């Protein structure tokens, strides 16, 4: 039997408010990160969307999307611990969601 949804009774508390193109850009960058993960790691929480934090910035007509992998999101480390295991990727993305370039950084 399907779980019944408990809808918010008060105003919805937003995590963030983004325009449509920012969401397209963030999704495109996140998908690119997930595609780059080796097949043998795909079932691990540490390499899933659950472990990713997405930061969206805009400069001119481009969105700059930083994806941080945060091990603490999977219960592997406490926040701030094991910083050597966390990494990031940075992408330049067009407003229509086209990934233009990945910053030349290798974790």
Secondary structure by P-SEA (a helix, b strand, c coil): cbbbbbcccccccccccccaaaaaaaaaaaaaaaaacccccccccccccccbbbbbbbcccbbbbbbbbccccccccccccccccccbbbbbbcccccccccccccc
